[in-house]
Amino acid sequence: MNVTMLCATGLGLLSWVGVPAIATAQEPLLIAEQSDHSMSDITLDRADDIAVVKAFYSELLTTPADVSEEDVQAIVTNAWVSIPTPRGGAGADGLLQTLLIFGQVVPDLTWEPEEILQDGNRFIVRSRATGTPVGPFLGIETPTGKSFDIMTIDIHTLEDGQIVQSYHVEAWATAIQQLTAE
């Protein structure tokens, strides 16, 4: 594939082959390629992938008590690999169980992408998670009434419009400090 131009509205970027693609959470990436595909096909493919990544945060991680099995299966494959494995277990079923637990303990959980970087079918997301636990959370048995506001980094791999693998790191130690601060 020969990438000839990289455009991100508002960023004014021009690039050549070998430079990773960049998109902000608000502005999808557009790529012009020399191939048999039309520009609209390529734009839709990239926009669809970015939409899936954004939906992981808006439809699954934000207010997770409302998530259904169908919601999860629309975004991740049944054999989704999460590194590390979530508390609820492996695959899409494990993700659903984890989300339902989070939804009970942190009902106002929001998870918002602040930056999305793309390299082929891989998306690196820097996001912000906020919430106020109403039950035991991260070893804190009694809710303190305080909220947390942490940064997270995820690397998602997409195939055929679904997330097949995610590496993730959350600043849970920071959340503990915020929840227990005097």
N, C-alpha and C positions, 0 to 999 in steps of 0.2 A: 504494500500500500504506500502510495506516495503522497504524503501530506504536503500541500503547497501553501496553505495559509491557516492561521489560527486566529479566530476573532472571538473576543468576549466583550460584549457591548459594555461601554463605559470604561473598559480597561485599556483599549487601544493597543492590543498586542499583535505583533506579527512574528511568526516563528517559522522555522524550517524543520525538516525531519529530525527526530531524535530528541526534541524538547518535549517534556511531559505537558499534557493538556491541563488547562486551569479553568475552573469555573467557580464563581462565588455561589453561595446558597441562593441568592436571588436571581442570578443571571446564568442561564444554561449555556453550555459550550456549543459552538458551531464549528464544524470542520469542513473545509472544502477539499475534496480528494479528486485525484485523476483515476476514474474507474468507470465501470458500466452503470453505476448507480447515479441517480440524479441527486442534486444538492438537497432536495426535500426529503428523499429517503434517508440520507445520512443524518440530516438534522433531526428527523423524527427518531431514528435509532438512538442517537446520543441523548436527545431530550427525554425519550422513554426511559433510558437507563438512569438518568439523573432523577426523574420522577419516582422511580422505584426506590432509589436511595433515600430521597426526601420522605417518601411514604413510610419507610422503616421507622423514622423518627416521629412523624406527625400521626400516623395511623396505628403504630404498634407501641412505641415507647412513651408517648404522651397520653395521659389518662388510660393506663393499661387495664384498668378494671373493666372497660367496655370492649375489650378485644375478643374476637371470636376465632374459632379454628379456621374459618374461611378467610378472615383478615390475614392471619399468619400465612396460610398457604398461598395467598395471592402475591406475597412479597418474598418469602423464602421457600426453598425446595424442602420436601419432606426429609431429605438427607442432609439438610443444612449443617455445616460444621462450624461451631463456635469455639474459638480458642481465647481464653479458657472456656470450658463447658459451663453453661449457666446452672444455677442451683436446681432448677426444675428438671435437668437432664439434657440429653443430646437430641439433636434434630428439631424439627418444627414443633413436635409435641412438647419437648423440653422447654423451648422458647415460650410456648403458650402457658405452660405451668409457671414459669418464672414471671411472666408478665402478670398473671392473675395474682400471684403472691405480692408483687410490687404494688399492684392496684389496691389491694386491701390495706397494706401498710403505709403507702404514700399515695393517697387518692388524688392529690393535686400535682402529681409528678408531671413535669414538662421536660422535653428533651429537644433542643433546637440546634440544628446545624448552623455554625457560624462561618464555616469555610469548607468547601468541597474541592479537592484536587483530583484530577483524573489522569490515569495512565492506562490506555487501552480499556480493558474491561474491569479495571480495579479503581476503586474510589476511596480516597483517604478523606475522612471527615473529622474536623475539629468541632466539637459541639459542647453545649452547656446544658447540664441537668440541674433542675431545681425542684425542691419539694419540701413538705413538712410532714415527717412521720407521725402517725397517730397510734402506732403500736411498736412493739419491740423491733429494733432496726440496728444492724451492724454491731450487735452486742450491747446496745443501750436498751435496757429492759423497759424503763419507764419513759414514755415520750416527754420531751422537754418543752414542747411548744415552739421550739426554734426550727428554722429552716436551714437547708443546705443549698449551696450554689457551687457546683464543681465543673471542671473541664474534663472532657473525655476525648479520646482519640480512637477511631475505628478504621480498619481497612477492610472493605467489602469487595468480594469478587462476584461478578454477575455473569451468568450464562443464560441465554434464551429468555431474557427479561426477568430473571429472578436472582436473588442473592443465594449463592451456593456455599460461601465461606465468609466468616467474619473474624478478624482479630480485633480485640477490644481491650482498652485500658481506661479505667475510671479512677479518679482521684478520691477514692472512698476514705482514705486517711484524712483528707481535708474535710470531708463531710462530718466525720466523727469529731474533729476539732471544733467545727462550727456548731454542732449540736450539743456539745458538752462545755462550751466556753462559758466562763462566769461573767 
